[in-house]
Amino acid sequence: MHRGVARAKVRSLFILVALQAAKRVLPSASNRLPRPMLELILLPTMLTGSEIRRKFLDFFVQKGHKEVHSSSLVPANDPTLLFTNAGMNQFKDVFLGLEKRDYSRATTSQKCVRAGGKHNDLENVGFTNRHHTFFEMLGNFSFGDYFKKNAIAYAWELITSKEWFGIAEDKLYATIFKGEGGVERDVEAYDLWVGQGVPKDRIFEMGLKDNFWQMGDTGPCGPCSEIHYDMGAIASEQGHADCHFPCDCGRYVELWNLVFMQFDRDASGKLSPLPKPSIDTGMGLERVTAVLQDVISNYETDLFVPLIKRAAELTGTSLTKELEKEAKAKSAASLRVIADHSRAATFLISDGVLPSNEGRGYVLRKIIRRAITHGRLLGQTKPFLYEMVFAVSDLMRDAYPEVIESAGRVSKTIQIEEARFAHTLDIGLEKLEELLRTSEGKLAGAEAFKLYDTFGMPLDFMQDAARDQGFAFDQAGFDHAMAEQKSRARASWKGGAKQTANPAYQQLPKSIFEGYRQTRSDGCEVLAIIHNGQGARELKAGESGEVILDHTPFYTESGGQVGDRGWFYSDNHNTVVADVTGCYSPIQGVRAHQVVAKRGLRVSDRVDAVVNAGVREATMRNHTATHLLHAGLREVLGKHVKQAGSLVAPNHLRFDFSHFTAVEDEELQDVEDIINKEVLRNQIVETITDVPIDEAINTYHAMALFGEKYGDKVRVVRIGYFSTELCGGTHTGATGEIGLIKILKEGSVSSGVRRIEAVTGEGSLNRFRSALHLENAAVHLTGISGDLTDVAQSLSDAVAKRDDDIKHLKRELDQARMKSASVSAANIGDRVKDVKGVKVLAHRVDNLERAQLRTLVDQLRDKIGSGVVVLGSTSNGNVSLIVGVTEDLTGRVQAGKVIGPVAQKVGGKGGGRPDLAEAGGKDAGALDAALDEAYAVVESLLT
């Protein structure tokens, strides 16, 4: 009987009768209800995906856990990860001892993406029951609090208790680590599972591959236990009727992984017990929802069905027919791809990732284009994916309200990408046609992969095109190129595994930061010195190192703002002991001052820490200016503008932001005017400390910035009603202290990301002085006088006139060259040779553009009537070649086959149609010999 009915608190006689009647009409091969009937009868009593998520979190909150909101899909300060791919990612520094939090138990529902680098499920998505690019990981965590006993007890209670998930115990299996690689068998976990009442014949032992987890090559690691669920024989993807656990046919699904972090692995591979063992667990929401909703595929749950229905509407697909007929499996898979990829694209863009040709943006672009391609396979050639964003945001708004706010921006980004991809695909089709023309019996796999990777050309489309031309498709070459690309992707994001905190830092108390109120702190005790990566008792004069003080006014590099610079003075307040060149945090709360010692400096010494006030003040002006700039851009360009990175230095500021097009000069001027009015108003810059994160966002409406990691309590920086942001940086007391903000330039960083550079204070003054010098120089050179605006306009007009003159002269030069080439071609009699009854002309004409060569080859083909014309030209050291064949000879001689060997002589290659082909080369000195070779090439083709 079905679990949904078994869980119902009220067993209606009507439902029982309906179930029995439904089962009588089912084919004997299947003991499951059709989806429409399942929805009719069971949905009122079964948990929705949202309810399952909420129930999981509530369970652990009742067990004393802190509910922590999902972190961004872009890992904060972790270059080792492409995307957040597990619940523990946001707690990585806590497990490593680099960060301390005010709670020791946590529970989350973490949004994750696995679509690039090491964790790449992209090609499987849509064609299996449980592969996804975007998914949610439910998890509970213990940071040195409880360990195996509680973790296993909590898991079994939540899974099996009728008060919670109520899954039948006879459907469950547990696994433990069997002992391998010098690590002992996890006897404790085995005994604990037995203690929960799990039959011994349902506890299986696995090795390092399946049941031992490690964060990286070094660092925390330990055995793990998994809970698996038996979906029944119908779930077997290999048709197994009576297989047994742990068969990997798809029948037995891993529900939950409990990781027991109890060791620390050093560089030599040695395992040492962690002083405070920890717990990290992960349960896929989509999988447990499929189990609790009694369906085989995750795509049949209410987490996906509304999206699949919307995808069907947007692509004009008949949902019922496509999903019920086995012959339409590809169409059903395409709908699943669109549903899955629309979730990934929506959340990635909402978290600040934008389509590009590298890194995270490249993976996002592949996800979007794969979804568009599957829409085309369903017959939809118009943009449609951007409308899926609203279906995703409506479905996920309860758990992730931020997707509602960003839906418009995300939709616009995808719409632009759809238009760009349509153009790219058209170019790809041209490339494919050219490739097929120049291929000899086989479409090279490596070349096909370039079209697949660069232009989004579907693999099956290229296979069909090759077959239609009578060509073989080099599948092995394609697969090899794919494997190489995946290997490069993994290598590019391999990074370096984070190490556990250096003991010299880990054991230190937090440094007290006094820099918000002052730039000097006297009597600071030297708690530790790091020299050449090791703890030291002292730094000698001239040596560089890092110094940790018990209290300090130095701001550490954070949030785009550079660290303070300054000096350490001796306790006599007059002698400089060390120059401070920077400051950063190797571990949360600990401030490492990067110093060059002027005199001997020892642990336990007392120093006066003095920040360079001039540098600090200049940095503060630029930081407050970035807040004004952010708000000004949102006011002029729209609320879709979000910070995508920044640099706040003493001499300038750099601000990256999301926007789809170049910012017009008039818009930049409007922004500059608006923010400088705020400067002139001399608004108070208010800082509010220790604000709960939810209150900061919901009450103060403060903006949280892309890529930043925030704690439970935050600092809010508010500038009147104009700007409110979460920020830990240093700021001016009022906007008037900025002086003036001058935007220097605006440009593109990547697709969808723009960058503005600006200066403030003395930087603005220096900029105006430079402009005045330039104006005086222009007046001196041109004799133009007047105010700066008039001078600039006159200079612009003069430059434009000069450009027109240059273009006119270039046209005259081109015409003269073409005339000279035509004259020289008039006397070609001695260059035309008879090659087996075919006229062949090979001729050199230098300094001609490609278009001119095409015109000339047409003239010469007309002149000789029937034959082959080969022209070569050099310009600036580069070689251009063109071959023209009259139509009556293309059956015997193809231009593409002539130009290949000729181009090789000049270090190039090319191709084209049977009647016209082009090539380039770099060896101008070999051009004459190459042209002489053309006659022999034609002769070889005529044999």
N, C-alpha and C positions, 0 to 999 in steps of 0.2 A: 504494500500500500504506500501511498505517497507521503513524504515527510511533512508537506504543507498541511495535509489533513490531520496527520498525527499530532501536529503541534497546535491545532486549533483548540481553543478552550471550550468551544461549544460545538459538539458534533451533531450537526443537523441531520435528521433522518432523510431529508430531501437530498442533501449532498451525498450521503452514502448511496442512496438509490441511483442518483445521477452518475456517480462514479462507476457503479456496477454496470449500468446501462452503457456507459461510454466504453468500458473495457470489452464489452461483448462485441462492439462494432469495430474494434481495433484489429489490424492484421495480427496473426499469431506470432509473427517474427518480432513484433515490437510490443512491449508492455507499457508504453508511455502514451500519454494523451497528446493529440495534436495541439499545437500551440494556441489556436483560437479557443478551443474548448478548455485548455488549461487556464487561460486568462479568465474565461467566464466563470469557472468553478472555484479556482484556487486563489486568485489574486486577492480577494477580500481578506484572506486569512494569512497570507505570507508577507514576510518583511520585504520592504523595498530596499534598494541599494543604499539610499540615504539613511533609512532606519538602521540598517546593519552597521553602517559607519558610526552613527550616533551611539548605538548600543555598545559597540566595542569600546569607544572612548568613555562612555558612562561607567562601564564595568571597572575600568582601571582607575578612574577618578574615585570611585567608591573604595578602591584599594589603596588610596593615599597617593596617587600619581598626579603630577601637574600636567594638565592638558596644554600642549604647546601647538600653536598653529603651524601649518606646513611652511617650510622655508621655500625660497625661490628655486625654480628649476636651474638657475645659474648659480652654481656653488659659490658661496662667499669665501674669498681668500683661499681657494683651493685649486691650484693649477693642475693638480693630478687628475681632475675629473672634467669630462666634457659637459655632462649634465648631472644633476642630482638623480641618482639611480637607486637609492635605498633610503629607508627611514633614518638610518644612523648617520647619514652624511652631515646633517646640521649639528650633530653632537660629536663629530669626529675629534675636535680639539678638546672636548671634555674627556673623552676616553683616553686621549694621548697625554692628558695632564697639562695641556696648554691653556685651558680655560676652566674657570670655576663658576658654578651657578648656585643660586640660592635654593635649589631643590636637588634631591638625590634620586627621585623617581619621576619618569615622564611617560606620556603617551601621546601619540600623534597619528594623524592620517596624512601621509606625506605624498605629494604629487611627484611622480617620477617619469623620466623618459629614458628609454634604451633604444637608441637608433644610430649610434655611431661609436667609433673606437672599439674598445674591447667588448662592450655590451651592445651588440648590434642585431636586433631582431627584425629589421626593416623588411627584408625579402620574404619572411615567413608570414608577416601580418596579412590577415584576410584569408589565408589559405589553411589555417589551423584553428582549433577551437580556443586556444589560450595565448596566442602571441599578440602583443600590443606594443605600440611605440610609447604611448602615454598610459600610465596606470597609477593606481593609488596603493600605497603600502601602509597597512595598519601595523602599528608596533607599540610595544612597551619596553621601557629601558630602566635599568638600574645602574647608577654610577657609584659603585662601591657600597650599595645598600644591601638588598637581598640577592640571593644567588640561585642555584639550581632548584632547591627545594620549593621555593615560592614560585619560581618561573614555571615549573612543570605543573604545580598545583593550580596556579591561576589559569594556565592554558587549558587544562583538562576541564576545569569548572566552567569556563566560558563556552567551550566547544560543546560540552555534553549536557550541562544543566538545562532543564526544561524552562527555567526562569530566564535563560539567556538564549543560546542558539539551539540547544536541544537536538543535536545531531546524534543519531543512533550509534552507540559504542561499537556495535558489531560491524560497522562500516569503516572503522578507523584502524590505522596501523601507526606504530611509533618506531623511529630508528634511533640508534645511538652510534657513537664512534667505537669501532671494534679494536682500536689500538694498531698503530702502524707508524713506520718512519721514526722509531725511537720514542713514540708517545704512547703511554699506557692506555689500555681499554678504559672507557668511561663507566666504571662499575657503579659509581654513585648515581648516574642518570638511569642506568638499568634498574637499580633497586627502587628509585623514586617512581618510575613508571609502574613497576609492579605494585608499589604501595598505593598507587591511584586506582588499582583494580584492573590494569591492562593485562590481559592474558599473556603469558610468556611466549606463546606461539604467534603473537601479534607484535612482538618487539624484535626488530631485525637490526643486525649490526653491519655497518658500512665503513669504508676506509677513508683515507685522506681526501680523495676526490669529492666524495659526497657529504662527508660528515666532519670536516675540519675546516674552520674558517680563519682567514687571516686578512688584516687590513692591507698589508703590502708585504714586500720582501722582509721587512723588519717591522717591529712594533707589536701591538696587542694581537693575540690570536687565541684560539682554543677550539675544543670540540663543540659539536652542535647536535641537537636532536630535532627531527622533523616529524610532523604529523601528516599522514597521508589519508586520503578518502577514496573509497571504492565507488566509482561512478556506475559500476555494473558493466556487463559484457557489451551492452549496446554502445558504450563509449569507446570501445577498442577501435583504434584507427587501422588496425591490421586484421580485423575480423576475428579476433580470438574469442572463442565461445566459452572456454573454461580455463583461463590462465590464472596464475597466482601471483601475489605480491612477492617481489618488486618488479614485475613485468613492466617494461616501459612502452607498452603499446598505446597508451593514452587512457587506459581504464583507471589507473591509480594516480590521483592528482595530489601533488604536494600542496597542503593548505597553509602550513605554518612552519617556520624555521626558528628554532630557539638557539641562539648562539651564546655559549658560555665563555666569556673572555677571562681566561685564568692564567695566561702566560704572556711573557714579553720576549720576543725573538730578537736577538742582537745580530750584528753584521756577520758573525761567524756561524749563525744558525742555532746558537745555543738558546734553549728555552729556560726562562726563570719565572717562578711564580709571581704574579702581580700581587702587590701588597693589598689591593682592594679589588677583588674579582668583580666583574660587571656583567650585565645582561643586555643583549641586543636581540630583539625578535622582529620578524617580518611576516605578515600575512597579506596576500594580495586580495584587495577588496573585490575585484572582478571574479576571482575564483571562488571565494567563499559565498558570494552572491549567487553564482551559478548553482552551487551545492544547495543553498537554502531555498532557492526558487525552483529546484528540481528540474534543471535543464542541463543538457550536455555541454553546450557551447556558451562561453561568456557573452557572445554576441546575441544570445537569446534572452539575456537579462534586461531588466528595465533600465540599466545603465547604457544600453546600446540601442534597444528597439526603437525609441523615439528618433534617434539620429539616423538609423537605417531607413525609417519611414520618410524622414525629411530628405535624405539623399535620393530616395526613389522618386519623390515628387520633383526635385530639382533636375533630375536627369531624365524624367519622363519614362521611368521604368515601372512596369507592372509588378508590384512587390510580391503579391501572392503567387503569381505564375513563376516569377524568377526564383523564388525561394523554395517552392515545392517541387519543381521539376528537376530531376537530377541532371538532365541535359543542359540546364541553365546554370550549372555550378559556377562557371566563370563570372556570370553576371552577378550572382549572389556574392561571390568573393569581392567583386568590385565595389558593391555597396558597403561591404564590411570595411574595405580599405578606406573608403571615403569617410565612413563614420569614425573609424579609429584615428585617421590622420587629421581630421578636422579638430578632434580633441587636442592632439599634440600641438598642432599649429596655433590654435587659440591660446593655449596656456603658455607656450614658448614666447609668442609675441607679446602677450600680456606681461610676461616677466622680463621683457626688454630685449629679447633676441630678435634680430631682423634678418631677412634673407640676404645672403652675400655669397661670395665665392670662396670663403675660407672659414675654418673653425666651426663654431656653433651655427653661424648663419648659413654655411654650406649644407649642413645636415638639415636644417629647417627648410631650405630651398628644395632639397631632394624630397622631403616629406610632402611639401605642397605640390610639387610637380608630379609626384607619383599619384597623388589623389586626383589631380587634374587629368592625368593620362587615363586613369580608370574611369573617370567621367566620360572621356572621349570614347573609350571602349564600349560604353553604354549608349553612345550616340549623341552626347551633349558636347557641342563644340563651342558654345558660348560660355562666358564666365558664370560660375555657379557656386564655387567653393566659398566665396566670401559670405554668402548667405547662410552657410552652415554655422558660422560663428555665433549667430543669434540663437540657433537651436542648442548649441553647446552651452552658452551662457545661461539660458533659461533652465537647462537641466541641472547645472552645477552651481547655481546661484546661492543655494542655502549654505553649502560648505565653503564656497569660495566667492564671496560677494564682490571681490575685486574684479571678476571677469565681466560683471555687468557694467561697471564704470569704464572699462577699457574696450568694450565690444565694438564701439564705433571705430576706434583707432585700429583695432586688430582687423576688422572687416576691410577697411580702406587699404591696409597694407597688403592683404591677400588679393584684393581686387587689382591692385597695381601689379603684383607678381603674376597674376593670371594673364594680364595683358602682355607683360614682358615675355612670359613663357610662350604665348601664342606666336609672337614674333620669332622667338628662338626656335620654336618647333618648325616654322616655315623654313628657316635657314637650315635646320637639320635635315629636312626633306630634300633640299637642294644638294646638300653634302652627300646624302645617301645616293641620290641619283647619279651624282658625279662619281662616287665610289663604285657603283655598279657598272658605270660606263668603262671605267679604267681597270676593273678587275678581270682576271682571266680564269673564269670557271669556278672561282671560290671567293666568297666574301670574307676577307680577313677578320678574324675574331678581335684582334687588337684594335683595328680601325673601327669596327662596329662598336666596341666598348667605348671609344671616344665619343661616338654619337650618342650612346646611351648615357654616358656620364656628363657630357658637356651640354648636349642639346635635349636630353630627356627622351630620346627616341626609344619607344618600347621594344623590348627584345623580340617578342613574338611578331611584331610588325616587320622588323628587319628580316626575321627568318622567313616570313611569308613573301616579302619582296624578293629575297634571293631565290626562293623556290620558283616564283613566277618568271624570273629571268633565266631559269634553268641552271642556277648556280648552287654550289654546295655552300653551307654555312659552317664556318670554322668555330664550332661550339667550344672545342678544347682551348683555342686561343682566347675566346671571349671569357671563359671561366678563369683562365690563368691571369688575364688582365684584371678581372674582378678581384681575385685573391690578392694580387699585388696592391691594388688600391686599398683594400681593407687593411692590409699589412701596414701601408703608409699611414692610414688613419689611426691605427693603434699606436704606431710609433710616435706620431705627432702629438698624441695626448697621453703618452706613457708617463711623462713627467718624472718626478721623483717622489717616492712614497714619503709621507710625512713621518718624521721620527718622533718618538716620545720626547717630552721636554727634557732639555739638558738639566741634569740634577742641580747644577749650580743656580738655575733659575727656579726650578720646580719647588724647591724647599723654602723659597724666600717669601716673606709677607708682601702684600701689595704695597707699592709705592704710593704715598699720599700725594695727589696732584694739587698744587696750589696755584697753578698758572692762570686760572680764570680771574683771580683777584690781584695777582702781583707778578712781576718779572724777576723778583729776587727772593731767595730763601736762604737764610743764614743758618749755620750750624747743622748742615746736612751730614748724616753719617754715611760713610762708604760701607755698604753691606756686602758687596761682592765686586770682584774684578774678573773680567774674562779677557784672556790674552791668547791669540792664535787658537780660538775655539775651546780653550781649556780654562778651568778656574785657576786663578793665580792670587798670590798674596799681595803682589805689588806690581806697579808699572814704573819702569825706570824712565828717566828723561829721554825724550825722543821716540819712545815706544807708543804704538797705537793699541787701543783696546776698547772695551766696553765697561762702563761703571754704572752700578746700580746704587741709588741713594734711598734712604728711608722716606724722604719727602723732597719734592722738587717743583720748580715752576716751569720746567721744560715740557712743551707740548710734543707728543709723539706723532710721527707721520701717520695720518689716518684720514679717511674720508676725502682723499684728494689733496688735503693740506699737508705741506711739507713739515718736517720736524723743525723745532727751534734750533738756533745756533747761539753760541755764547761762550762763557768761560766758567771755570772753577777757580775761586780765590782761596788762598790759605786762611787759616783762622785769625790771621792778623788783619784781614780784610783788604790788604793792599797788593799782595803778590799773586800773580796768575800761576796756578798750579797746572792747569790743562786748558787747552782750547777744545770747546765742544763743537763738533762739525755736524752733528745731527742727533736725532733721538727717535727710537722706535720701540715697539712692544714685542719682545720675543714670546711672551706669555701674557695672558690677560692680567692687567693690573700691575705688571712689572715694567718699569721704564728703563731701557738701556740707553745710556748716553754714550755716543761714539766720540772718543776723545783722542787727542794727541797730547801726551804728558810733556809739560815744560820742566817739571821737577818730579822727584820721586813721589808716588802716590800709593798709599797702602790701605788695606782693609782696616776699618774702624777709624780711619782719619775723619776729621771734620772739615768740611769745605763750605764756602758760600757759593751757591749756584746762581749765576747771573745770566739771564737771557739777554741777547742783543736786542734792545728795545726797538731800535730803528727797523731792524729786519722783521721783528714781530708785528710792529704797527703797519708796515707795508703789506705784510701777509694778511693781516686782519682786514685792511681796506679791500683787498682783492677777494677775500672770502665773502664778506658782506655783499660785495658787488655781484658775486655769482648768484646769490639768492635773489637780488633785484633783477638780474638778467633773466633768470629762470622764470620769474613771475611775469616780466615784460614780454618774453617770447610767447608765453601761454596767452597773454592778453591780445597780442597782435596776430599770432599765427593760429591759435586755437588750443583747446584743452588737451588735445592729443599729444602735445609736446611734453616729453618727460626727459629728465636728465639721464644721460647714458654714459657718464664719465666726466671727470674734471681734474684739473691740476691747479692748485692754488699755491703760487710761489710768491716771493716778495717782489719780483720784477714784472710779473704779468700773470694773467689768468687764462685758462683754456677751458672751454665749456662745450661738451658734446651733448647733443639732444636729438630726440627722435623727430624727424620731419621728412616728408616725402619728396620735396623738390627744393631747388636752390632758393634761398631767401632773397627776394628782390631788394634792390638798393633802397627803394622807398620804404619797404617794410623794416629794413635795418635802421633806417633813419628814425622811423616811428618808435622802434624799440629803444633806441638811444635817447630820444626825446623823453619818453615816458619814465625811464629809470633815472635820468638825470633830474627830472622834476621831483622824484622821490628823494634824491640827494639834497636838492635845494630846500625841501620841506624840513630837513633835519629831523626826520622821524626817529623816535627812541627805538633802539634795537633791544627788545625784551627777551631775556632767557628765563625759561621756566624749567626747573630741574625735578628729577625723580617723578616724572609723570608716567603712570601706567600706560603701556603701549596702546591698549584699546582706547583709553580715554584720549590720548594724544591724537589718534586718527579719527575717532568718532565725535569727540567733543570739540577739540581744537581744529579739526580738519587739517592736521599737519600732513605734508607730503612725505612719504617714505621713499627713499631714493634707490634706484636700481643698483644692485650689486653690493649694497650695504647689509650688514648683519646687526640686528638690534636685539637688545635684551628685553627683559620684562619691564624695566623702568628706563625711560628715555629722557632726553633733554630737548625741549622745544624752543626754537628761535623764531620770534615773531616780530615783524616790522609793520606796525600799524595793522590796517586791513589789507595790505598789499601782498604780503608774503608770510607764510607759516610753514616751517619745515622741521623735520627731525634732524638735529645736527649736534655733534659733539665738538665742533671747531671753535676757534677764537674769533670774536667779532668786535667791530667798533661799538662804542656806546651809543652812537647816533649816526644816521646816514650822512650827515653833513661832514663827518670826519673823513669820508671817502674822497672828498675834493671834487672829482669829476671822473666819469667813466667814459673812456673813448674806445669804441669798437675798431679794431685794426683790420680784421678780415674775417670772411665767412667762406666755408668750403665743405666739400664732401669728405667724410671719413670712410664710409662704406654705404652700401645700399640702404637708404632709409635713415642714415645717421649723418647729421651735419655738425660742424665744429665752428665755434666762434672764438677768436682770440681778442683780448682786450687789455687795457692798462688803466690804472687809476692813480690818483695823487700825483706824485712827482713824475711818474711814468707818463701821465697825460700831459703834464707841462713840457716834458722833453719832446713829446710827439708834436706839440704845437710849435715848439721852437724849430724842429726839423722841417715842418711844413712851411714856416716862414722863410727859412733858408732856401727851400726849394722854390718858393714863389719869387724871391729876390733873384735867384739864378735864372729862372724862366724869363723874368722881365729883362734881365741883362742880355740874354741870348736872343730874344725875339723882339724886344722893344715894346711888348704888350704891357700896358699898365692898367691900373684899376684895382678893385678889391679882388680878394682871392677867388671868388666865384667867377668873376669875369675872366681872370687869367686862366683858370682851369678850363672854362668853356672854349676860350680862344686856342689854347694848346690842343684840346681835343679836336677842334675843327682842323687845325693844321696837320695833326697826325692823320686824321681821316683822309685829308686831301692827298697827303703823301702816299698813303696806302692805295688810293685810287690810281695815282700815277704809276706806282710800282706794278699794279695789276695790268694796267694798260701796256706798259713796256714789256711785261712778260708775255702778253698775248701777241704782241708784234714779234717778239723773239721766236715764239712757237710757230707762228705763221712762216717766218723766214726759214726756220729749220725744216718745216714740212715741205716748203717750196724747194729747198736745196735737195732734200731727200728724193722728191719726185723727179727733179731734173737728173739726178744721178741714176735713178732707176730707169730713165728713158733710154739709157745706153746699156742694156743688160744682155745684149745678144751674146757676148763672150762668156757670160756667167750661166746661161741656160744650157744644160746638157741633156742629151737624150740617153735615158737609162732604160734599156729594154723597151723602147717605144714610148716611154713616158717622159715628158718635159719636166726637168727639175731645176729650180733656181734657188741658190743659196747666196744671200747678199747681206752685207753689213751696212747699217745706217745708224750712226751714233747720235746720242743726245735726243732721242725721241721718247715720248711718254708711251705708256701702253696703248692708250686710245689712238694715238697717232700711228702706232705700228699696226693696229687693226685696220685702220683706214687704208694704209699703204698696202697691206697684204691683199685687201679686197681689190685695189686698183691693179695690182700685179697679176692676180688670178684672172681678172677680166682680160688683161693684156695678152697673156699666153694662151687663153682659151681653155686649155685642158692641161692639167699638170699639178705639180707640187711646188709651193713657195715656202722657203725657210728664211726668216729674217732674224738678224741679231743686232742688238744695240747695247752700248755701254754708256753709263751716266754715273758720275761720282763713284766709280769703282765697282758698281753693280751691273750685272748682266741681265738683259731681258731677251727672251726668245719667243718667237711665234711661228707656228706652222699652219699654212692653209692648204687644203686639198680641194680641188674642184669636185662638184657633186658626182660627176660621171666616174670618178676614180675611187670613191670612198669604199666601194666593195672590195677593192684590191689593196689600197693603201689607206690606213687610218692615221690621222694627224697625231693622235695620242701616242701611237706606237713609234712614230718618227721622232717626236720631241724628247722622249725618255732618254735614249742613248746619247742624243746631242747634248741634252742638259747635263748629263753625267760628266761630260768633258769639261764643263765650266763649274763643276761642284754644286750642281743644283738638281732639281727634279720638278716635274709638272705633269699636266694631264688636261683633258678636255674632251670635246666632241670629235666624232670621226672626221668632220670637215674643218675644225679649228681647235688648236691646242696651244697653251701658253706655259712658259716656265721661267724660272729665275735662276740666277747663279751668282757666285762671288768671285770667280777667277776670270777677270777681264782679259788677262794675258793669253788665255787659252781660247778666246772666242774665234779667232780666225781658223785655228785647227779644228774646232768643233763644227764650224760651218762647212769646211772641206769634207768632214766626215759624213755630212748629211747625205751626199750622193750614194755613198756605200750603204748607209742605213736603208734608204729607199730601195736600192738594188736587192738587199737581203729580203725585203718584204715581198718583192715581186717574183722570187724564185718559187 
